[in-house]
Amino acid sequence: MIDFSELQSTSTITDEWKYPEAGAGRSGLLQVASEPNHRLYWEEYGSRTGEPVMFLHGGPGGACAPIMVRFFDPTRYRVIIFDQRGCGKSEPTVADAGPAVALNGNTTDCLVEDINKLRGALGITSKMHVFGGSWGSTLALVYAIRYPQHVATLILRGIFLGCRDDLLYMYQGNAESFADAPFALTRPGSYVSYPEEWKAFVEIIPIDQRRDMMAAYKAIFDMNPTTDAERALQLRAALAWSVWEAAISNLIPEQHPGKFGEAAFALSFAQIEAHFFANDLFLEHDYILSRIDRIAYIQTHIVHGRFDQASPLTQASRLKEALTAAGTPPATYLVTNAGHSAMELQTALALTAIMDGLPLLG
């Protein structure tokens, strides 16, 4: 018998990191809103006098972790990571306080202004490097469009522009016809490469509600549960949503979903994402590309996995084309042999090399 256990292990970075994982130099909670009292949890790493890097996590609702600062030379950079509203160690979270509280005042406009509030609270007066992946790339681009005077460099990974077609690719796929033809390729979608994981995601929703999977999930999340059965359904839906995204975020799915399979994380992550997606990310149609001229002069570096099934490569292609048409092609445009996650080997090494090679801020 041939042992195939070693053929599919992982595509993520392990011992190849250039910089060690270290503890935060400072951390805290910053109140950014009242009624409800949103407080952002933040951490600072590296050199207190270094070039500021504002790290924007994905999701929305993905939260930060110390490993995320290993892209940066700690002797050169002052790295700020923080959990956006409603997730991670920020307060209140959706899991703890419920969506009626934690999703109140939780919009893209609010998150953009939170970046400025954090920047001010930490005494950052110079331009910053803004580093974001997936939803973090969306937020970085929106922030740069609104506050180009604060941005020295954009370092973007797994570009997510948030168009309706991009969301349908990830969450709708062949769901409507799945019961009759589960392996039919009725439209493009992430499901093509992850059929078993897709089955678990689809079957949470009754057959007659699969015409709009995002709306069906949102209806479950919006329910005010009054029974154990309703609470259990909400949790199952949150876990299914969260684990589905974890599965398609790596070229080779991890054997265990990690935090994505934990109840507290999933309840926040899934409900925040559904909230933003149901509201078109709280952005006008084609908001970023229609305003690309506002950031065309900002040095922009783009890294995208060729096999990304959460944010297909076409999104990076559209951004590259728009920047080029505006007169300033990306300073870096690198397509790696990887999936979506920043922790995939080639992508992690590329991001680290870009940060090492940036010109010193004057």
N, C-alpha and C positions, 0 to 999 in steps of 0.2 A: 504494500500500500504506500502510495506517495504521500508525504506529509506536505500539505499546501499551506500550513500555518504561517510560514515565513514570507509567503508571496505577497500578502496584503498585511502590512504592519502599520506604517504611518508615513505621511508625507511632510510632517511638521518638523520644524527645527528642533534639535536636541542639544548636542554638545558644540555646535558650530558658532555659537554666539561670540562676538568679539568683546562685548562688555558684560561684566558680571551683574547679577541681580543684587540690588542693594536696598537698604531700608530708606524710608523717606527721611529727609532732613527736617521737614516741618509738615504739619497737617492741621486741618481745622474744618469748621463749619461756617459758612458764610450765608447769612440771611439775605435772600434776593427778592423776596416777595412776602406779603402778608395776606391773610384771608384767602387761601391758607398760607401758613408760614413756611414757604419753601426755603429750605436751607441746603446749600450745596456742600458736599464733602469733597475736600481737595487735599492733594499731597504735592509736595515739592521735592525734587530730586536734583542731584548734581551740584554744580557750583552756584552759590548764592549770587555771584557777580557775573555769571555766564550769560551767553546769548539766550534770551527767553524763547522757549518752545511751548506753545499751547497745544496740548494733545486732546483731540476730540474723538471720543469713542463712537462705536457703531450702534446699530439698533434701528430706530431709537430704543433706548432702554437697556443697552448692552452692558453698561457700567465698565469701570476700569479695574486693572490689576497691576501689581508691581512689575510683572514681566514686560509690560508694555513700554517701560523706559529703557529696555536693553538695546534699542536702536541707536541710542545717543551716547556720545562720549561724555562721561560725567565730569571731566576736567574742563570741557568747553561749554557745555550747555546747562542752562537752568530750566528744567523740565517741569511743567505743571500738568498734572492729570486731575480730572474731577469727574464725579458721577453727575450726569445731567438730572434734571428734575424727575422725581418719582422712582428712581432706581438706585441700586447699589447701597451705599452708606449715606446717601442724601436723605433728607427728611421732608415730608412723609413719603414713604414708598407706597406704590399701588398695592403691594401684598399686605402691608400693615394697615393702611388707612382706607383702602378701597378706592375704586376709580372715581367716585363722585368727589372725593377730596383731592387725591393726588394728581388727577388729570385736569383739575381746575387750574387755569393759568398755566397750562403745559402745552405750548405751541412753539413753532419755529421762531416767531418774533421774540418770545420770551427767552428762548435758549440763546439767541444771538445777543440779546441784551445782557444775559447772565455772563457771557464771556467778557464783556466790557466791565461789568461789576467786579468780576474776579480779578481782571487785569488791574483795575484801580485799587482794589483792596490789597493786592500784593505789591503795589508800588511799581508796576511795570510802566515806564514812560517812553521807552524806545519802541521801535517796530519789533514785531515778533515773527518767528517762524511758526506757521500754523500747519499742523500735521494731523491729517484725518483720513480714516478709511471707511468704506461702505457708507452708511449714513453720516459718519464723521466727515467724509469728503463732501457730502451735500452741505452740511452745516458750515464747513470751512469755506466753501465757495460762496454761500449766502453771506457769511460774515465778511468776506473780502469784498464782495459787491457793495455792501453797506458801509464798511469801514476800511477802504483801501489804504488810508493813511496809517493804519496800525499794522499792516501786513508787509513783511519783508519778503517772505517766500512762502509758497504753498507746496506742501509735500503730500500728495494724494495717492491713495491706494484703493483698488476695487471700486472704481467710480460708480456712484449711484445717483442718477438724475431724477429718479422718482416719477417717471412718466407712467401713465396707466398701463401701457403695454408691457413695461418692465415688471410691474407688479403682477399682471396676469400671467406672465411667463413663470413666475415663481409660485404663485398661489392658486391659479385656476387650472391651467393645463387641460387635461382631458377629464376633469372631475365630473362634468355633467353627464358624460356617457360612460363613466367608469364602471357602473354596476353591470352594464350589458357587455362592454368591451374594455376590460381593464388594461389591455396592452395595445389598444389602438392609438396610433399617432395622429390624433385628430387636429392637433395644433402644436406649435412649438412650446417647450416648457422644460423646467428642471426635472420633472417626473421621468423623462426619457432615460436619464442616467441613474435614477434612484427609485426603481419600481417598488421595492418592498417598503421603503420608508414612506413613499407616496401613499401607498395603501393605508398605512396607519394614520396618515394625516387626513385622507379623504373620508375614511369610514367613521370618523367622529360625527360627521354631518349627515342627517337623513337624506335619502336619495332625492326627495322632492325639493330639497333646499340647495342642491349643489350647482345650480345655475350661476350663483355668485358666492363663491367660497368665503371671500373676505367678509362679505355682509353677513353670512351665516355665522361665522365665528364671532363677529362683532356683536350679533344679537345675543349670543351666549354670554359674552363678557358684560354686556349691558344689563343683563338680568339681575334683579335684586333677589338673591336666593333666600328662601325662607325655610327650606327643608334640607336635610342631609343629602338627599338625592340631587337637588339642584346645586348644592355646594360641590358635590363630587363631580358633577358634570362640568362645572366651571373649571375645576382643577384639571380634569382630564383634557379639556380643550386647551387650556394654557400649556400643559405639558406637551400635547401633540404639536401645537404650533411651534413651541420652543425647540423641541427635539428635531422637528423637520428642518428648521433653519440650521441647527447644529450639523445635521447630516450632510446637507448640501454645501456647507461652508468649507469642506476639505475635499481635495481631489480624491483621497482615500478616506472614507468616513471613519471617524474614531470608533473604537469598539464600545466605548462608554461615552455618553453625552456630557459628562462632567456637570458643570453648574447648570447647563441647559435642562438637565433632568431633575433639578432640585425645585421643589414646590415654590419656595419664596422667590427665587429668581424667575421662574417661568411665569408666575402670576403677574409680576411687574413687567417683564420683558414683552410677553405676548399682548398684554392689554395696552401698553404704551404704543407698540407697533400698530396694532389694530386701530387705535385712536388716531394716530398720525395718518395712516393709509386711508382711512375712511374720510379724512378731511384733505386729501391730496397734498399731504405734508404741510398744509396751511400756506401753500404757495400758489401764485397764479400759474396758469399753464405755461410751460416752457420758461419759467422764471429765470433760470440760470443762463441758458444759452442766449436768450434774447437780451441779456445785459452783459454779455461777455466783454464788451468793449471797456467796461469799467475796471476790469482787472487784467486787461491784455498786457499791460506793462509790468505786472508782477511776475517774477520768475516762478514758473510752475513746473513741478516734477511729477510725473504720472507713472505709477507701476500698477500693472493689472495682470492677473492670471489668465492665461489663454483658455483654461478649462473652467473658468468661474461660472457656476450655475446659479449663484445668488444674484450677481450683477453681471450679466453677460458682457463680453468684451465690446460689443457694439456701443455701449455707453461711453467707454473710454474713447472709442473712435470718434463719436460725435463731439466730445469735448475737445479732442485734439484738432479736429477739423474746424471747429468754431474759433479756437485760439489762433490757428494758422490764418483763417480768413480775416481775423481782427488785426493781423500784422505781426503777431509774436508767437511762433510755434512753441510748444513746450520745451523747456531746457533739457528735460529728460522725458522720453516716452519709451518705456520698457515693458515688453510683454514677456512674462515669465512662464515657465512650464509648471504651472501651479493652478490651484483653485482659488477660492475667494479669501481665505483667511490670511491675515498678516503673518501668521505663524508658520505658513508653508515655507520650506527651506529657501527656495530661490527668491521668493518675495522678501523674506526677512533679511537675507544677505544684501539684496538690492537696496532696500530702504536704508540699511545701515551704511552702505557705501555712499549713497546720496548724501546722507547727513554728514559723513566724514568729508565729502568733497565740496560742500557749500562754501562760497566765498565768505570770509569773515565779515561780520557786520561792522560798519564803521561807527 
